[in-house]
Amino acid sequence: MNRRTSVIAAAACGLLAALLAFGWFSAKERAFRDLSAPAPALVAARHIPSGTRIGRSMLETREIPRAFIQPGALRSIDEADGQLAVAPIAAGEQILANKITRGGVALALAVPPGKRAVSIGVDAAGGVAGLLQPGDLVDVIATTEDGGTPRTWLLMQAAPVLAVGKAFGVGREPEAGGGFFEAPADTVTLAASPLEAVHLAHLELSGRMKLVLRAPGDAERIPLPAISGRSIKPAAGSDDESVKRR
């Protein structure tokens, strides 16, 4: 092979390499553009508790990059309208097919892994005046007597309310006139650990319980000491002078 032929062969190889590189970069650029291109995704317009009948007002479509659309995400409001949430859906979260169902929802589907559904009897004062709804978060305050001396402590914090009475969803059916189910408020079902479930069962026989409603999404755990006897002290750093030792 003479020098001229060698130069031509080298140039041809260089041109082929350049063409291959150009094709590779072009394919990568097209793939990046495809993933970055906006596409419709269905998201929750507000927090949707587990067991809720989903209405159109709870949903909205947003244009987001295709790369951020999750597998199983729905694309249109019609796909989710009228279905039931089998798990809590946060505001702005994409609506996934495995989080909703058109059939009835069993209470067992709403129980978080490792938890138990336990029902406790409450009156109007102990059950937030009967205004609790499935999906709410509550603290459970327990009071017992030890040798005639009352003792009050925080048994559970941010416990999910799974059901109120026999209802574990809120009514959103247009033909029902909207609003909430009028569920009896004398029984509330909570998600509890096995040990908490045992404590709740024991307290129903030997003590008293009061449920305290939390703001949606507030799951902060605050260490609080038990209160014994008939003395109540203001919390450390509190400016409230209305609570004094009796």
Protein Blocks (a to p, Z undefined) as FASTA:
>chain_A
ZZklmmmmmmmmmmmmmmmmmmmmmmmmmmmmmmmpccdddddfbdcdehiacdfklgcc
ddddfklpcghiafbfklmgopacfbdcdehiacdfklgcfbdcdfklmpcghiacdddd
ddfklnonopacehiacdddddddeehiacdddfbghiacfbgcjbccdcfbfklogajd
dddfkbccddddfklmmmmmmmmmmmccddddddehiacdcdddddehjbdcddehiabf
kbccZZ
